Amino acid sequence: MINNNFVEELRWRGMLHDIMPETEEQLKKEMTAGYIGFDPTAESLHVGNLAQIMTLLHFQQAGHKPYVLIGGATGMVGDPSGKSQERNLLNEETLKRNIEGIKAQLLNFLDFRNGANKAEMVNNYDWFKNFSFLDFIRDAGKHITVNYMMAKDSVKKRINGEDREGMSFTEFSYQLIQGYDFFHLWKNNNVLLQMGGSDQWGNITTGTEFIRRKAGGKAYALTTMLIKKSDGSKFGKSEGGNIWLDKNKTSPYNFYQFWLNTSDEDAKSYIRIFTLMSKDEIEKIEQEHAQAPHLRKLQHVLAKDITIRVHSLQDYTAAYEASEILFGKGTSEVLSKINEATFLDVFEGVPNFKISKDLLINGVSLIDLMAVHSSIAESKGEARKGITAGAVSVNKNKVTDINSVITVEDLINNKYILIQKGKKNNYLIIAE
């Protein structure tokens, strides 16, 4: 059963870019199988892939059958679309590891178990591994002309690019290989639709043309907007590089912060693209945000929703509580609970001082710790004055006793002491 208009869903969310004639009519008529390809260039997907994952999710929720194509074969070649340089080619061992990581992540989004429209995962290496070069150029190459392939924007930009490096035959052949993928799925799995980002339009339509010329068949194409920030900079990057879906590559705290720090304009776009909230729900949140923009309602709702779906409620809670620590609202209890990796993420860039752990065995006065063993205070007098005024906290606990002593019992993760001077000045003591 078709539950809703998939194309209209993409339209109001601002996701739709190009659509081949008759595609929408086909999707309204019956349950249709469609696919999106993911090249396994890393062992994790990143937030740049999320738009395509959400496209497949909406596709399945509309009653259609999603296929995920993992490019085990094409990952060895490299897609020239949107690239100025050729990709590094990956070996089989690396590809296998990357594919396993991606599979595990996609299981969190799509239903691979239930119903006639349950998701399927395929790997194009399975049909290319025994496909000889001679067989390929006979069965595939003769159906698409060089003229047709040269006319694609992805090819023209590389060949006529300013760097004049051109493109290798390996990359030039990519669109034909991707076109054959579509033909294989059309013939063997009744997949009628290929979807992807707008930079994939040329490759996707090569597939529809290949199916028409080789088998006289009908196939469809649809692409979504490439996500960019409102200031024109690239979406999905931070100072540290890609924002990954793997918590070992990007911690849930940094993942949460990425969404929390989006601009108001971007948050309005992202909440439509990256959540499953309805139009009414989103418009209500936008109204609440407009009434008190300083509370950043849009960003908080967006960051919470995505962090829970990509990671877990537990990871979101830990990330939220950790983020509150830096802004003075966290408690000593929360501070003691967070793991070392998150702790270091939270206090990245905070001034730090190293001391010997031996110093804490018999205890050291807080005044000496601030003024002698670090430069948190310029003098013992300044440290004493701050403590007396109630302006100093140790591990989120306010200290007013000038005779306070710090020992190994005060260490967080058996290594750190957090000292706050005033409302906004944080310092880290690292005991080694």
Backbone torsions as a table, in degrees:
resi	resn	phi	psi	omega
1	MET	NA	136.4	175.4
2	ILE	-85.2	117.4	-172.9
3	ASN	-84.2	-34.7	177.1
4	ASN	-158.4	174.4	-178.5
5	ASN	-80.8	102.2	-177.2
6	PHE	-58.5	-44.2	-177.7
7	VAL	-65.2	-41.5	178.5
8	GLU	-64.7	-36.0	177.1
9	GLU	-60.2	-45.5	178.2
10	LEU	-65.3	-35.9	-176.7
11	ARG	-62.9	-52.8	-174.8
12	TRP	-70.5	-22.2	177.5
13	ARG	-82.9	-3.6	179.0
14	GLY	74.4	26.9	-176.0
15	MET	-101.3	-24.5	-172.7
16	LEU	-75.5	135.0	177.7
17	HIS	-116.8	-66.5	179.1
18	ASP	-125.5	148.2	176.0
19	ILE	-147.3	131.9	-179.0
20	MET	-71.1	143.5	177.3
21	PRO	-52.1	141.5	177.4
22	GLU	78.6	-5.0	-179.8
23	THR	-64.6	-46.1	-177.8
24	GLU	-63.8	-38.1	179.2
25	GLU	-64.1	-40.8	177.9
26	GLN	-62.1	-41.7	-177.4
27	LEU	-71.4	-27.4	176.3
28	LYS	-76.4	-27.6	-172.3
29	LYS	-74.7	-43.6	-172.3
30	GLU	-160.4	165.3	174.0
31	MET	-59.9	126.9	-175.2
32	THR	-123.3	139.7	175.6
33	ALA	-88.7	133.6	178.9
34	GLY	-141.2	158.6	-177.7
35	TYR	-138.7	159.6	170.5
36	ILE	-132.5	139.0	179.6
37	GLY	-97.5	143.2	176.0
38	PHE	-126.5	119.9	177.2
39	ASP	-83.0	130.9	-175.0
40	PRO	-83.1	64.4	-178.3
41	THR	-80.0	-11.2	176.3
42	ALA	-148.4	166.3	-177.7
43	GLU	-83.1	6.1	175.7
44	SER	-142.8	148.3	167.7
45	LEU	-79.3	164.0	178.4
46	HIS	-127.1	177.7	-174.2
47	VAL	-63.9	-21.6	174.9
48	GLY	-63.7	-25.2	177.7
49	ASN	-84.2	-12.8	-172.9
50	LEU	-62.3	-34.4	-179.4
51	ALA	-61.6	-40.9	178.9
52	GLN	-70.8	-35.6	175.7
53	ILE	-63.3	-42.2	178.6
54	MET	-65.9	-34.4	176.3
55	THR	-60.3	-46.3	178.3
56	LEU	-64.5	-36.4	-179.8
57	LEU	-66.2	-45.1	176.2
58	HIS	-63.1	-39.1	179.5
59	PHE	-59.4	-46.1	180.0
60	GLN	-68.9	-40.6	-179.2
61	GLN	-67.3	-23.2	177.0
62	ALA	-80.1	-3.9	177.1
63	GLY	103.7	4.5	-179.0
64	HIS	-94.8	169.0	-174.7
65	LYS	-104.9	113.1	-178.8
66	PRO	-89.4	138.2	170.7
67	TYR	-113.6	134.9	173.2
68	VAL	-105.3	118.1	177.1
69	LEU	-100.2	117.0	175.2
70	ILE	-91.5	123.8	-174.1
71	GLY	-83.7	65.9	177.6
72	GLY	-61.6	-32.7	177.6
73	ALA	-86.3	-50.4	-178.0
74	THR	-67.2	-23.7	175.4
75	GLY	-63.9	-21.2	177.2
76	MET	-81.3	-12.2	-175.8
77	VAL	-103.1	-53.5	-178.0
78	GLY	99.7	125.1	-178.4
79	ASP	-85.9	124.7	-179.8
80	PRO	-77.2	-10.4	-174.1
81	SER	-59.1	121.7	176.5
82	GLY	73.2	7.7	-177.9
83	LYS	-107.9	147.5	176.6
84	SER	-101.7	-13.1	179.1
85	GLN	-136.0	156.3	179.9
86	GLU	-72.7	142.0	178.0
87	ARG	-70.0	154.2	169.1
88	ASN	-71.8	136.3	180.0
89	LEU	-81.2	142.5	-175.5
90	LEU	-102.8	146.7	176.6
91	ASN	-84.6	168.8	-174.6
92	GLU	-61.9	-40.0	-178.6
93	GLU	-62.8	-44.8	178.5
94	THR	-64.6	-43.3	179.2
95	LEU	-60.2	-42.8	-179.2
96	LYS	-61.4	-44.2	178.9
97	ARG	-63.4	-43.1	-179.8
98	ASN	-63.7	-41.9	-178.9
99	ILE	-62.6	-42.6	179.2
100	GLU	-62.0	-40.6	179.0
101	GLY	-64.4	-43.2	-179.5
102	ILE	-66.6	-42.3	178.5
103	LYS	-56.0	-47.2	-177.9
104	ALA	-60.3	-37.7	-178.9
105	GLN	-72.3	-39.8	-178.8
106	LEU	-66.7	-26.2	177.1
107	LEU	-61.4	-23.1	-179.8
108	ASN	-76.5	-15.0	-174.0
109	PHE	-110.3	-45.4	-173.3
110	LEU	-104.1	151.7	178.0
111	ASP	-88.7	107.8	-179.6
112	PHE	-97.2	7.1	-169.8
113	ARG	-117.1	-35.7	-166.2
114	ASN	-117.0	142.6	169.5
115	GLY	85.9	165.5	179.2
116	ALA	-65.7	-25.0	-178.9
117	ASN	-103.7	27.6	176.9
118	LYS	-61.5	147.4	-177.9
119	ALA	-70.4	149.3	176.6
120	GLU	-124.6	147.6	176.9
121	MET	-119.8	129.9	179.9
122	VAL	-129.8	158.4	-178.7
123	ASN	-127.3	119.5	-174.9
124	ASN	-67.8	-11.6	173.8
125	TYR	-63.0	-28.4	-177.5
126	ASP	-64.0	-33.6	179.4
127	TRP	-102.1	-9.3	177.2
128	PHE	-97.7	-19.5	-171.9
129	LYS	-62.1	-30.6	-180.0
130	ASN	-110.2	15.9	-177.8
131	PHE	-92.9	108.9	-176.9
132	SER	-72.8	157.8	179.9
133	PHE	-59.6	-42.6	-179.5
134	LEU	-63.8	-40.4	177.2
135	ASP	-62.9	-40.0	-176.7
136	PHE	-66.4	-47.7	-177.9
137	ILE	-69.6	-24.0	176.1
138	ARG	-77.4	-46.3	-173.5
139	ASP	-85.0	-26.4	-177.0
140	ALA	-116.0	-47.2	-172.0
141	GLY	-60.0	-32.5	-175.5
142	LYS	-75.0	-11.2	-175.8
143	HIS	-91.4	-17.8	-179.6
144	ILE	-122.0	126.0	-176.6
145	THR	-80.4	156.4	175.0
146	VAL	-61.9	-38.0	178.6
147	ASN	-56.8	-44.0	180.0
148	TYR	-62.9	-44.7	-177.5
149	MET	-68.3	-37.5	-179.2
150	MET	-67.6	-24.0	-176.6
151	ALA	-76.8	-12.1	-178.2
152	LYS	-70.4	138.7	-178.3
153	ASP	-58.3	-39.6	-177.4
154	SER	-61.9	-30.8	178.5
155	VAL	-81.4	-46.4	-177.3
156	LYS	-59.8	-40.4	-178.7
157	LYS	-64.3	-36.6	-179.8
158	ARG	-75.1	-41.5	-177.9
159	ILE	-70.9	-36.7	-178.7
160	ASN	-99.6	14.7	-176.6
161	GLY	-65.5	159.1	-177.7
162	GLU	-64.1	-32.3	-177.0
163	ASP	-74.3	-14.2	176.7
164	ARG	58.3	19.3	178.2
165	GLU	-76.0	-18.8	-179.5
166	GLY	68.1	-155.8	178.5
167	MET	-144.2	149.1	-179.0
168	SER	-77.3	163.9	174.9
169	PHE	-61.4	-33.1	178.5
170	THR	-55.6	-49.9	-179.5
171	GLU	-72.0	-36.8	-180.0
172	PHE	-59.4	-34.5	-177.9
173	SER	-76.8	-8.8	-173.2
174	TYR	-57.3	-45.9	-175.9
175	GLN	-64.4	-31.1	178.1
176	LEU	-71.6	-38.2	177.3
177	ILE	-65.6	-44.2	178.4
178	GLN	-65.1	-36.9	176.6
179	GLY	-62.4	-39.1	178.3
180	TYR	-67.0	-35.8	174.8
181	ASP	-53.7	-47.9	-178.4
182	PHE	-62.0	-44.4	178.9
183	PHE	-60.2	-44.9	-179.0
184	HIS	-60.1	-45.5	-179.0
185	LEU	-70.5	-35.3	176.8
186	TRP	-62.4	-45.1	-176.0
187	LYS	-74.2	-42.1	-171.2
188	ASN	-98.6	-22.8	-175.7
189	ASN	-124.9	6.0	-179.5
190	ASN	56.8	36.6	176.8
191	VAL	-84.1	118.3	-174.6
192	LEU	-101.7	-13.7	-172.2
193	LEU	-131.7	134.1	168.5
194	GLN	-114.4	136.5	179.5
195	MET	-121.9	163.7	178.4
196	GLY	174.5	-176.6	176.2
197	GLY	-71.6	163.6	-175.2
198	SER	-61.9	-23.9	177.9
199	ASP	-72.5	-8.8	-179.5
200	GLN	-95.6	0.1	-174.6
201	TRP	-55.4	-43.5	-179.1
202	GLY	-63.2	-44.7	179.1
203	ASN	-65.1	-41.1	-177.5
204	ILE	-66.7	-43.8	-179.1
205	THR	-70.7	-24.0	171.3
206	THR	-61.5	-38.5	177.8
207	GLY	-64.1	-44.7	180.0
208	THR	-65.1	-37.1	179.6
209	GLU	-70.1	-38.3	178.8
210	PHE	-62.0	-44.4	178.8
211	ILE	-62.3	-40.1	179.9
212	ARG	-65.6	-45.5	-174.5
213	ARG	-75.2	-37.5	-175.4
214	LYS	-81.1	-38.3	-172.5
215	ALA	-126.6	-0.2	-178.8
216	GLY	67.2	23.1	-175.9
217	GLY	-93.8	167.5	179.7
218	LYS	-109.4	129.4	176.9
219	ALA	-140.3	165.4	-170.4
220	TYR	-129.3	161.4	-177.1
221	ALA	-140.2	145.3	178.7
222	LEU	-151.8	134.4	175.9
223	THR	-127.5	155.6	179.9
224	THR	-112.2	162.5	-179.4
225	MET	-61.9	142.2	168.6
226	LEU	-77.4	132.8	-175.1
227	ILE	-81.6	126.0	175.6
228	LYS	-130.5	158.2	175.5
229	LYS	-77.9	157.8	-177.0
230	SER	-63.8	-24.0	179.7
231	ASP	-87.2	4.0	177.8
232	GLY	90.8	-9.0	-180.0
233	SER	-76.8	165.9	-173.0
234	LYS	-74.0	133.7	177.9
235	PHE	-77.2	145.6	172.3
236	GLY	92.2	4.6	179.3
237	LYS	-113.6	148.5	171.7
238	SER	-127.8	-176.8	178.5
239	GLU	-60.5	-27.8	-179.2
240	GLY	-90.3	3.8	179.9
241	GLY	108.6	-150.0	-178.2
242	ASN	-61.4	148.1	169.9
243	ILE	-95.9	107.2	-173.4
244	TRP	-89.8	158.0	175.4
245	LEU	-84.2	-16.1	177.6
246	ASP	-80.5	120.8	-176.4
247	LYS	-65.3	-18.1	177.3
248	ASN	-80.2	-15.2	178.8
249	LYS	-103.6	-34.8	172.2
250	THR	-134.6	116.2	-176.2
251	SER	-64.2	151.9	176.1
252	PRO	-54.0	-33.1	178.5
253	TYR	-64.0	-50.2	179.9
254	ASN	-67.6	-33.3	176.1
255	PHE	-62.5	-47.8	178.6
256	TYR	-60.9	-43.6	-179.4
257	GLN	-64.3	-34.5	179.1
258	PHE	-56.8	-47.8	-179.1
259	TRP	-74.5	-35.0	-178.9
260	LEU	-65.1	-29.9	-175.2
261	ASN	-92.7	10.2	178.1
262	THR	-71.5	153.6	178.2
263	SER	-70.9	164.1	178.3
264	ASP	-58.7	-43.5	-177.3
265	GLU	-64.6	-43.6	179.3
266	ASP	-67.4	-38.6	-179.2
267	ALA	-61.1	-36.9	178.1
268	LYS	-62.8	-36.6	178.7
269	SER	-76.2	-45.8	-174.0
270	TYR	-67.0	-32.8	-177.5
271	ILE	-68.9	-25.7	175.6
272	ARG	-77.8	-40.1	-174.7
273	ILE	-78.6	-40.5	-167.2
274	PHE	-106.5	1.4	174.6
275	THR	-120.2	169.0	177.6
276	LEU	-102.1	13.2	-178.7
277	MET	-64.8	149.4	179.9
278	SER	-77.0	167.1	179.0
279	LYS	-59.7	-43.1	-179.7
280	ASP	-63.0	-42.9	179.7
281	GLU	-62.4	-44.1	-177.8
282	ILE	-66.4	-43.1	-179.5
283	GLU	-64.8	-34.5	176.8
284	LYS	-65.7	-42.6	178.7
285	ILE	-64.1	-39.3	179.1
286	GLU	-64.0	-38.1	177.7
287	GLN	-64.6	-43.9	178.6
288	GLU	-63.6	-38.3	179.1
289	HIS	-64.4	-43.1	-178.1
290	ALA	-63.2	-30.6	-179.4
291	GLN	-73.4	-26.7	179.7
292	ALA	-148.0	70.7	-174.9
293	PRO	-57.0	-30.2	-177.3
294	HIS	-65.5	-19.9	178.5
295	LEU	-81.9	-12.5	175.4
296	ARG	52.8	50.0	-178.8
297	LYS	-58.1	-44.9	-178.7
298	LEU	-57.5	-47.5	-177.4
299	GLN	-65.4	-39.9	-178.9
300	HIS	-66.0	-42.9	179.3
301	VAL	-66.0	-44.0	179.9
302	LEU	-60.9	-50.3	-177.0
303	ALA	-63.5	-39.8	179.5
304	LYS	-65.2	-49.2	-176.7
305	ASP	-58.7	-49.2	-174.8
306	ILE	-72.3	-38.3	-179.9
307	THR	-64.2	-39.3	179.5
308	ILE	-67.0	-42.0	-176.5
309	ARG	-73.9	-35.0	180.0
310	VAL	-80.5	-37.2	-178.2
311	HIS	-112.2	-94.3	179.5
312	SER	-169.5	167.4	175.7
313	LEU	-62.1	-39.7	179.6
314	GLN	-62.6	-43.0	179.1
315	ASP	-66.4	-38.9	177.4
316	TYR	-62.4	-46.8	-178.4
317	THR	-58.8	-44.1	179.8
318	ALA	-65.1	-40.3	179.9
319	ALA	-67.3	-41.6	179.0
320	TYR	-63.9	-47.9	-178.8
321	GLU	-64.2	-37.7	178.7
322	ALA	-65.7	-38.9	-179.3
323	SER	-68.0	-28.9	178.8
324	GLU	-70.2	-27.6	-178.3
325	ILE	-59.3	-45.6	-174.5
326	LEU	-67.6	-24.8	-177.8
327	PHE	-101.1	18.5	170.8
328	GLY	84.2	4.7	-176.2
329	LYS	-104.0	-11.9	-178.1
330	GLY	-73.0	164.6	-179.1
331	THR	-113.1	165.2	177.8
332	SER	-63.4	-31.7	179.2
333	GLU	-64.5	-45.2	177.7
334	VAL	-63.4	-42.9	-179.7
335	LEU	-58.6	-39.8	-177.9
336	SER	-73.9	-19.3	-176.3
337	LYS	-87.2	-28.1	-171.6
338	ILE	-72.6	145.1	-178.5
339	ASN	-74.5	167.0	-173.5
340	GLU	-62.6	-40.6	-178.8
341	ALA	-60.7	-45.5	178.2
342	THR	-66.8	-40.6	178.8
343	PHE	-55.8	-46.6	-179.0
344	LEU	-69.4	-33.6	175.4
345	ASP	-62.6	-44.6	-178.1
346	VAL	-62.0	-42.4	-172.9
347	PHE	-103.1	20.9	175.3
348	GLU	-61.5	128.5	179.6
349	GLY	89.1	-8.9	178.1
350	VAL	-74.2	136.8	178.3
351	PRO	-54.3	134.9	-178.2
352	ASN	-133.5	154.5	-179.1
353	PHE	-134.6	135.2	-179.3
354	LYS	-99.4	136.3	176.1
355	ILE	-132.7	166.4	174.9
356	SER	-80.3	134.7	178.1
357	LYS	-62.4	-26.1	178.9
358	ASP	-59.2	-29.9	-179.8
359	LEU	-60.6	-26.8	-174.9
360	LEU	-93.2	-8.6	-176.8
361	ILE	-60.0	-45.5	178.4
362	ASN	-97.4	-2.2	178.4
363	GLY	93.0	146.3	176.3
364	VAL	-133.8	141.1	-178.5
365	SER	-65.9	145.6	179.4
366	LEU	-60.5	-36.6	179.6
367	ILE	-62.0	-45.1	178.5
368	ASP	-66.6	-37.5	179.6
369	LEU	-61.7	-37.9	-177.5
370	MET	-80.1	-33.5	-170.6
371	ALA	-111.3	-24.5	-177.3
372	VAL	-104.2	-48.3	-175.7
373	HIS	-91.2	-2.0	173.4
374	SER	-153.6	177.1	177.3
375	SER	-114.9	33.9	176.7
376	ILE	-61.6	-38.9	174.1
377	ALA	-118.5	145.1	-178.1
378	GLU	-72.8	-23.0	-179.6
379	SER	-154.9	165.9	176.3
380	LYS	-63.0	-34.6	179.2
381	GLY	-63.1	-41.6	179.0
382	GLU	-66.5	-40.7	178.4
383	ALA	-62.2	-44.6	-179.4
384	ARG	-62.1	-43.0	-178.9
385	LYS	-62.8	-43.0	180.0
386	GLY	-63.9	-41.5	-179.6
387	ILE	-66.1	-44.1	-179.7
388	THR	-61.3	-36.0	-178.1
389	ALA	-81.0	-2.3	-179.7
390	GLY	74.9	25.0	-176.4
391	ALA	-100.0	7.1	-177.5
392	VAL	-120.8	133.7	175.8
393	SER	-126.5	144.9	175.1
394	VAL	-118.6	118.9	-178.6
395	ASN	53.1	43.1	176.9
396	LYS	73.1	8.5	176.1
397	ASN	-108.1	123.9	-179.6
398	LYS	-66.7	137.4	-179.9
399	VAL	-117.5	126.9	179.2
400	THR	-121.2	-4.0	-179.3
401	ASP	-92.9	116.2	-177.4
402	ILE	-69.1	-10.7	178.9
403	ASN	-97.4	11.0	-177.5
404	SER	-60.0	139.7	-179.2
405	VAL	-119.5	137.6	179.4
406	ILE	-104.3	130.5	-179.3
407	THR	-127.1	179.5	178.6
408	VAL	-61.7	-21.7	178.6
409	GLU	-65.9	-20.9	-178.5
410	ASP	-86.7	-7.3	-176.2
411	LEU	-69.2	135.5	173.3
412	ILE	-91.5	133.2	-176.0
413	ASN	52.4	30.9	176.4
414	ASN	59.8	23.2	-174.4
415	LYS	-150.3	-26.4	-168.6
416	TYR	-121.8	149.0	170.2
417	ILE	-130.8	129.2	179.0
418	LEU	-101.5	121.5	177.5
419	ILE	-116.7	129.5	177.3
420	GLN	-114.4	133.3	178.5
421	LYS	-121.2	111.3	-172.9
422	GLY	80.3	-165.7	-175.0
423	LYS	-82.9	-28.6	-170.1
424	LYS	-122.7	-3.0	-175.3
425	ASN	-96.9	110.9	179.9
426	ASN	-108.9	141.1	177.4
427	TYR	-136.6	144.5	-178.7
428	LEU	-115.3	127.3	171.7
429	ILE	-99.8	124.4	180.0
430	ILE	-110.2	115.2	-178.2
431	ALA	-97.6	118.4	-178.0
432	GLU	-123.3	NA	NA
